[in-house]
C-alpha cells in the first residue's frame, strides 16, 4: 500500500467525498451551524424559562394581567408564537441554503 504524504489529502473515492471537500460546501455547513445552533439555544432557553420562572418567581408569574389570565398563561401562550417565528425564520434561511446547494450541485457536475 502506498503512503500518502502528510500535507496531501487522499483523493476522494466517491462523488460525495469530492463535494464534501468543496469550499462552498464547507461554507454551507458553517452557515447552517451559524443559524441552527443559536436558534436552538434561544428556543430551548425560552422554553425552559417558563418552568424555571414558575418555580423561582411564583408570585411574579401569578400576577393577574386581565381577568383570570396571569403572566404564566401569557408566557405559555407566547411559546406557540415563538415556535412559529423560529420556524418562519428557518424557512427563510433554508431558502438561502437551497440556493447554495443548487450552486454546489451545478459545480459538481
N, C-alpha and C positions, 0 to 999 in steps of 0.2 A: 504494500500500500504506500502510495506516495505521500510525503509530508507536505502540509500546507504551510507556506511562510507565515510568520507571526503577524505581520501587518496586512496580510491579504485574506479577505474572507473567501470561503469556498464558493464556487459558482453555484447559483441556485439550480435545483434539480426539478422544480415544478414551477408552473406559472404563478402559483400563489406566493412562493418564496421570492420570485422576481418582483412581483407587485409590492410585497411587504417591504422590500428594500428601497423602493422609490421614495425620494424626499417628500413628494406630495402626499403619499400615503401616511408617512410618519407625521406630517403636519396635520392631516385629517384626524388621526388618533389623538394628537395633542389638543386640537381644537375641541374634540368631543369631551376629553377629560376636563378641559377648562370650563365647560358648561355643566357637565353631569355631576362632577364632584361638588362644586359649590351649591348646585340646586338640591342635591341630596342632603347635604349638611344643613342647608337652610330649612328645607321642608321637615326633616327629622327633628330639628330643634324646635320648629314651630309646632309640630305635632305633639312632642313630649312636654312642651311648655304648659299645656292645659293641666295634665295631672300634677305636674310639679307646682304650678301656681295654686291649684285647689288644695294641695297638701300643705304648702308652706304659708300661703296667704289666704286662708279660707274666708276671713272677714271681707277682704277686698273682692273676692270672687262672688260672695253672696250679695254684694251691693246691688240693689234693685235699680234698673235703668228705666223701665216703664212697666207698670202692672206687675205680673209675676215673673217677668223676664229679668234675669240678673246678668252680671258681667260674664259669668261662666258659660251661660247659654249662648251669649253673643260670640264669645271666643270660639266655642264649639262650632257654631254656625259658620264663622269666618273660615274655618278649616276647609269646608267644602269649596268656598270661593277660592281659597288659596290653591287648592289642588287643581282647579280648573285653570287658574292663572299660570301655574307652573307648567301644566300640560300645553297650554297655548304657546307659551314661550319656547317649550321644547319643539313643538311642531314648526315654529318659525326657524329655529336653529337647525332642525333636521332638514328643512328645505335647502339651506345652505350646504349642509353636509352632502345632500344628494347631488347637488351641482358639482361638488368636488369629486365625488365618486364617479360621476359621469366623465369628468376630465381624466381621472386616473385610468378608467377603463378604456377610454379612447387612446390614451398614450400607450397602454399596454398591448394594443393590437399590432 
